[in-house]
């Protein structure tokens, strides 16, 4: 297809994916290019009840978009870089890597509790093998349970128990004031507001409900199979979705709680021989982010872990060197191979491959093979 007119960008239809694609569209529009977003449903969107690592080969959220590029239906595709398979397709290239958001993970709790202060036995939700292994490595006394859904759905699941308990307290207090029998209720639409002031609360139930954010109202009405004391999400996703101010959180230090390769970064793929490739690169590419994420993805590619093993790799360009930290863990977090190194920025990709080889020799290969066997069972 020709790209002399409007550039067409494929994106997933989730709110977060659309926000990411919109940021790319705006950058291209700043170069006086007309851009259209094309929503595409992916395999990861279709199989909503499966955990990420059960979806098969890495790329459950990626391949459908890239196929649209290869078929000529669109000019480029916008991805969360951490979702992209490292092997890639030879006909495609990462045409643009915009400046990265924070790569850190956040621990979300109703009160902003730090990881070390969570009570023993607390239930923490995550869909990530890496996060689960690192949580258990730091706190083997925690219970880590699966957590699926888009960003706002996961936050609703965290907020629901506290909000529903608060609503029941207000309902009971209001009924006690009226001398009525208490009737348990956890649904926002079921409450009846009192006409007078409640002596236990500064506002009526109706006033309290009206003051809730939309995401809190949805949480109030949510049925739960699991009640989470905490969940772990990427800071970048929360910021891009505009949800960070709705939650209390503690930031997990990337030097210790090592992020997934490419976390917080966006990648725009296009055909190697396509007309759009250079336009995208000149408009959105951020060289420092490209260097750091190239190191991370090179380490992951050389180790061959994909999404089947708990692997964290984080790199940062510092002057003439790229400082990289890596952790490869067993699923239960009891064993790991970890290291950090300063790599020469001028030869960062080859140096990253050598760094990965040293991790493999120290036992990372064994942990990854073990994870692969477990995934095939």
C-alpha positions as CSV (number, residue, x, y, z in Angstrom):
1,X,0.0,0.0,0.0
2,X,1.1,3.6,-0.5
3,X,1.9,5.8,2.5
4,X,2.0,9.0,0.6
5,X,-1.4,10.0,2.1
6,X,-2.6,8.8,5.5
7,X,-0.4,6.6,7.7
8,X,-2.4,3.7,9.2
9,X,-1.3,2.4,12.6
10,X,-2.6,-1.0,13.9
11,X,-3.3,-1.1,17.6
12,X,-5.1,-3.3,20.1
13,X,-8.4,-1.9,21.2
14,X,-7.8,-1.7,25.0
15,X,-7.7,1.7,26.6
16,X,-4.0,1.4,27.4
17,X,-3.1,0.3,23.9
18,X,-5.1,3.1,22.4
19,X,-3.4,5.6,24.6
20,X,0.0,4.3,23.5
21,X,-1.0,4.4,19.9
22,X,-2.4,7.9,20.3
23,X,1.0,9.1,21.6
24,X,2.6,7.8,18.5
25,X,0.0,9.3,16.3
26,X,0.4,12.7,18.0
27,X,4.2,12.6,17.4
28,X,3.7,11.7,13.7
29,X,1.1,14.4,13.4
30,X,3.6,16.9,14.7
31,X,5.6,16.1,11.6
32,X,2.5,17.1,9.5
33,X,1.6,13.5,8.7
34,X,-2.0,12.4,8.7
35,X,-2.5,9.3,10.9
36,X,-5.3,6.8,11.3
37,X,-5.6,4.3,14.1
38,X,-6.9,0.8,13.2
39,X,-8.1,-1.4,16.1
40,X,-7.2,-5.1,15.8
41,X,-8.2,-8.0,18.0
42,X,-5.3,-10.2,19.0
43,X,-5.1,-13.8,20.4
44,X,-4.3,-12.4,23.8
45,X,-7.5,-10.4,23.7
46,X,-9.6,-13.4,22.6
47,X,-8.4,-15.8,25.4
48,X,-9.2,-13.6,28.4
49,X,-9.3,-16.4,31.0
50,X,-5.8,-17.7,30.4
51,X,-2.7,-16.5,32.1
52,X,-0.2,-14.8,29.8
53,X,2.4,-17.6,30.0
54,X,-0.3,-20.2,29.1
55,X,-1.2,-18.4,25.8
56,X,1.5,-20.3,23.9
57,X,4.4,-18.7,22.2
58,X,5.4,-15.1,23.1
59,X,3.5,-12.7,21.0
60,X,-0.1,-13.4,21.9
61,X,-0.7,-9.6,21.8
62,X,1.5,-8.9,18.9
63,X,1.3,-11.2,15.9
64,X,-2.2,-10.2,14.7
65,X,-1.1,-6.6,14.4
66,X,2.1,-7.4,12.6
67,X,0.2,-9.6,10.1
68,X,-1.8,-6.6,9.2
69,X,1.4,-4.8,8.4
70,X,2.7,-7.7,6.3
71,X,-0.6,-8.0,4.4
72,X,-0.4,-4.3,3.5
73,X,-3.6,-3.4,5.4
74,X,-1.7,-0.9,7.6
75,X,1.6,0.9,7.4
76,X,2.8,0.1,11.0
77,X,1.8,-1.4,14.3
78,X,2.2,0.0,17.8
79,X,3.2,-2.5,20.6
80,X,4.1,-2.6,24.2
81,X,7.7,-3.7,23.8
82,X,7.7,-6.2,26.6
83,X,5.0,-8.1,24.7
84,X,7.1,-8.5,21.6
85,X,8.8,-11.8,20.8
86,X,12.5,-11.5,20.5
87,X,12.8,-13.6,17.3
88,X,10.7,-11.2,15.3
89,X,9.8,-11.5,11.6
90,X,12.5,-10.8,9.0
91,X,10.2,-8.7,6.9
92,X,9.6,-6.3,9.7
93,X,11.8,-3.8,11.6
94,X,11.3,-1.8,14.8
95,X,11.0,1.5,13.0
96,X,10.6,3.7,16.1
97,X,11.1,3.4,19.9
98,X,9.7,6.5,21.6
99,X,11.1,7.8,24.9
100,X,10.5,5.3,27.6
101,X,8.2,5.7,30.6
102,X,9.3,4.4,34.0
103,X,10.3,0.7,33.8
104,X,9.5,0.1,37.4
105,X,6.8,-2.1,39.0
106,X,4.5,-0.8,41.7
107,X,3.0,-2.7,44.6
108,X,-0.5,-1.5,44.9
109,X,-2.4,-1.8,48.2
110,X,-5.4,0.0,49.8
111,X,-3.0,1.9,52.1
112,X,0.2,2.1,50.1
113,X,2.0,-0.6,52.2
114,X,5.6,-1.4,51.3
115,X,6.5,-5.0,50.4
116,X,8.4,-5.6,53.6
117,X,5.5,-4.5,55.7
118,X,2.8,-6.7,54.1
119,X,1.4,-9.1,56.8
120,X,2.5,-12.8,56.4
121,X,0.1,-14.7,54.3
122,X,-1.1,-11.6,52.4
123,X,-2.6,-12.4,49.0
124,X,-0.8,-10.7,46.1
125,X,-2.1,-10.7,42.6
126,X,-0.1,-10.9,39.4
127,X,-0.3,-12.6,36.0
128,X,3.5,-12.5,35.6
129,X,5.9,-15.4,36.2
130,X,8.7,-12.9,36.8
131,X,6.8,-10.9,39.3
132,X,5.6,-14.0,41.2
133,X,9.1,-15.4,41.4
134,X,10.6,-12.1,42.6
135,X,7.8,-11.6,45.1
136,X,8.4,-15.1,46.6
137,X,12.2,-14.6,46.6
138,X,11.7,-11.5,48.7
139,X,8.8,-12.7,50.8
140,X,8.2,-16.5,50.7
141,X,5.5,-16.1,53.3
142,X,3.2,-14.4,50.8
143,X,0.5,-16.1,48.8
144,X,0.7,-15.1,45.1
145,X,-2.5,-15.7,43.1
146,X,-3.3,-15.2,39.4
147,X,-4.7,-11.9,38.3
148,X,-6.0,-11.2,34.8
149,X,-7.8,-8.3,33.0
150,X,-6.8,-4.9,31.7
151,X,-5.3,-2.4,34.0
152,X,-8.5,-0.8,35.3
153,X,-10.1,-4.3,35.9
154,X,-7.1,-5.3,38.0
155,X,-7.3,-2.2,40.1
156,X,-11.1,-2.7,40.6
157,X,-10.3,-6.2,41.9
158,X,-7.9,-4.7,44.5
159,X,-10.2,-1.9,45.5
160,X,-13.4,-4.0,45.7
161,X,-13.1,-5.6,49.2
162,X,-12.3,-2.3,51.0
163,X,-15.0,-0.3,49.2
164,X,-17.6,-3.0,49.7
165,X,-16.8,-3.3,53.4
166,X,-17.0,0.4,53.7
167,X,-20.4,0.5,52.0
168,X,-21.8,-2.2,54.3
169,X,-20.6,-0.3,57.4
170,X,-22.4,2.8,56.1
171,X,-25.6,0.8,55.3
172,X,-25.6,-0.8,58.7
173,X,-24.9,2.5,60.5
174,X,-27.7,4.1,58.6
175,X,-30.2,1.3,59.4
176,X,-29.1,1.3,63.1
177,X,-29.9,5.0,63.2
178,X,-33.3,4.4,61.9
179,X,-33.9,1.3,64.1
180,X,-34.1,-1.0,61.0
181,X,-32.8,-4.5,60.7
182,X,-29.5,-4.7,59.0
183,X,-29.5,-6.2,55.5
184,X,-26.1,-7.0,54.1
185,X,-25.3,-5.3,50.8
186,X,-22.2,-4.9,48.6
187,X,-23.7,-3.3,45.5
188,X,-23.5,0.4,44.9
189,X,-26.9,0.5,43.3
190,X,-28.7,-1.2,46.3
191,X,-28.1,1.4,49.0
192,X,-30.8,3.7,50.3
193,X,-29.6,7.0,51.6
194,X,-30.9,8.5,54.9
195,X,-32.5,11.8,55.2
196,X,-30.6,12.8,58.3
197,X,-27.0,13.0,59.3
198,X,-25.3,9.8,60.3
199,X,-23.6,10.2,63.6
200,X,-20.7,7.9,62.6
201,X,-20.0,9.4,59.3
202,X,-19.5,13.0,58.0
203,X,-21.7,12.4,54.9
204,X,-24.7,10.3,53.9
205,X,-24.3,7.1,51.8
206,X,-25.6,8.9,48.7
207,X,-23.0,11.7,49.2
208,X,-20.3,9.2,49.8
209,X,-21.2,7.2,46.6
210,X,-21.5,10.4,44.5
211,X,-17.9,11.3,45.6
212,X,-16.4,8.0,44.3
213,X,-14.5,7.9,41.1
214,X,-15.9,5.8,38.2
215,X,-13.4,3.1,38.8
216,X,-14.3,2.9,42.5
217,X,-18.0,2.6,41.6
218,X,-17.3,-0.3,39.3
219,X,-15.2,-1.9,42.0
220,X,-18.1,-1.5,44.4
221,X,-20.3,-3.6,42.1
222,X,-17.7,-6.3,41.3
223,X,-18.1,-9.9,42.3
224,X,-14.8,-11.5,43.4
225,X,-13.5,-15.0,43.4
226,X,-10.3,-13.9,45.1
227,X,-9.7,-11.0,47.5
228,X,-6.3,-9.4,47.0
229,X,-4.4,-7.6,49.7
230,X,-2.0,-6.2,47.0
231,X,-1.3,-6.4,43.3
232,X,1.7,-5.6,41.2
233,X,1.5,-3.6,38.0
234,X,3.8,-1.7,35.8
235,X,4.1,2.0,36.6
236,X,4.2,3.0,32.9
237,X,0.8,1.4,32.3
238,X,-0.8,3.2,35.2
239,X,0.6,6.5,34.2
240,X,-0.5,6.1,30.6
241,X,-3.9,5.0,31.6
242,X,-4.3,8.0,34.0
243,X,-5.0,5.8,36.9
244,X,-2.1,6.4,39.2
245,X,-3.9,8.9,41.3
246,X,-6.7,6.4,42.1
247,X,-4.4,4.0,44.0
248,X,-1.9,3.9,46.8
249,X,1.4,2.3,45.9
250,X,5.0,1.6,46.8
251,X,7.6,1.7,44.0
252,X,9.7,-1.5,43.7
253,X,13.3,-0.7,43.1
254,X,14.3,-1.8,39.6
255,X,17.8,-2.7,40.8
256,X,16.2,-5.4,43.0
257,X,12.8,-6.1,41.6
258,X,14.1,-6.2,38.1
259,X,11.6,-5.3,35.4
260,X,10.8,-7.3,32.2
261,X,12.9,-6.5,29.2
262,X,11.4,-3.6,27.4
263,X,9.0,-2.7,30.2
264,X,7.7,0.9,29.9
265,X,8.8,1.2,26.3
266,X,6.7,1.3,23.1
267,X,7.8,-0.2,19.7
268,X,6.5,0.7,16.3
269,X,7.0,-2.0,13.7
270,X,6.9,-1.5,10.0
271,X,8.0,-3.3,6.8
272,X,11.8,-3.3,6.2
273,X,11.1,-2.0,2.7
274,X,8.1,0.1,3.5
275,X,7.8,3.8,2.8
276,X,6.7,4.5,6.4
277,X,9.8,3.2,8.1
278,X,12.0,6.3,7.9
279,X,9.2,8.7,8.5
280,X,8.4,6.9,11.8
281,X,12.0,6.7,12.8
282,X,12.7,10.3,12.3
283,X,9.5,11.4,14.1
284,X,9.4,9.2,17.2
285,X,12.7,7.4,17.8
286,X,14.5,8.1,21.1
287,X,18.2,6.9,20.8
288,X,18.8,6.4,24.5
289,X,15.7,4.3,24.9
290,X,16.6,2.2,21.8
291,X,20.1,1.5,23.2
292,X,18.8,0.4,26.6
293,X,16.0,-1.8,25.3
294,X,18.3,-3.3,22.7
295,X,20.5,-4.5,25.5
296,X,17.6,-5.9,27.4
297,X,16.1,-7.7,24.5
298,X,19.4,-9.0,23.4
299,X,20.0,-10.6,26.8
300,X,16.5,-12.1,26.7
301,X,17.0,-13.4,23.1
302,X,20.3,-15.0,23.9
303,X,18.9,-16.7,27.0
304,X,15.9,-17.9,25.0
305,X,13.5,-17.6,28.0
306,X,10.7,-15.7,26.2
307,X,7.7,-15.6,28.5
308,X,8.1,-19.1,29.9
309,X,10.7,-18.3,32.5
310,X,11.0,-15.7,35.3
311,X,13.5,-13.3,33.7
312,X,14.1,-9.7,34.6
313,X,16.5,-7.5,32.6
314,X,16.9,-3.7,33.1
315,X,19.4,-1.5,31.3
316,X,20.2,2.3,31.5
317,X,22.5,4.3,29.4
318,X,25.0,6.1,31.7
319,X,27.6,8.1,29.7
320,X,29.8,5.8,27.7
321,X,28.4,2.7,29.4
322,X,25.1,0.8,29.6
323,X,24.5,-0.5,33.1
324,X,22.5,-3.7,33.0
325,X,21.0,-5.8,35.7
326,X,19.5,-9.3,35.2
327,X,17.8,-11.9,37.4
328,X,16.8,-15.4,36.2
329,X,14.8,-17.3,38.8
330,X,13.1,-20.6,39.5
331,X,9.3,-20.4,39.5
332,X,9.2,-20.6,43.3
333,X,11.8,-17.9,43.7
334,X,14.1,-20.2,45.7
335,X,16.9,-20.3,43.2
336,X,18.3,-17.6,40.9
337,X,21.2,-16.4,38.8
338,X,21.7,-12.7,39.0
339,X,24.4,-10.2,37.9
340,X,24.9,-6.6,36.8
341,X,27.6,-5.2,34.5
342,X,28.6,-2.0,32.7
343,X,28.6,-2.6,28.9
344,X,30.3,-0.3,26.4
345,X,27.7,1.8,24.7
346,X,29.6,1.7,21.4
347,X,29.2,-2.1,21.1
348,X,26.2,-2.6,23.4
349,X,24.5,-5.4,21.4
350,X,27.5,-7.7,21.2
351,X,28.4,-6.9,24.9
352,X,24.9,-7.8,25.9
353,X,25.2,-11.2,24.1
354,X,28.4,-11.9,26.0
355,X,26.7,-10.9,29.3
356,X,23.9,-13.3,28.6
357,X,26.4,-16.1,27.8
358,X,28.0,-15.6,31.2
359,X,24.5,-15.8,32.9
360,X,23.8,-19.0,31.0
361,X,27.2,-20.6,32.1
362,X,26.4,-19.7,35.7
363,X,23.2,-21.7,35.7
364,X,20.6,-19.5,34.0
365,X,20.2,-22.1,31.2
366,X,19.3,-24.8,33.7
367,X,16.6,-22.6,35.3
368,X,15.1,-21.7,31.9
369,X,15.2,-25.4,30.8
370,X,13.4,-26.3,34.0
371,X,10.7,-23.6,33.3
372,X,10.3,-24.8,29.7
373,X,9.7,-28.4,31.0
374,X,7.1,-27.1,33.4
375,X,5.3,-25.1,30.7
376,X,5.1,-28.2,28.5
377,X,3.5,-30.4,31.1
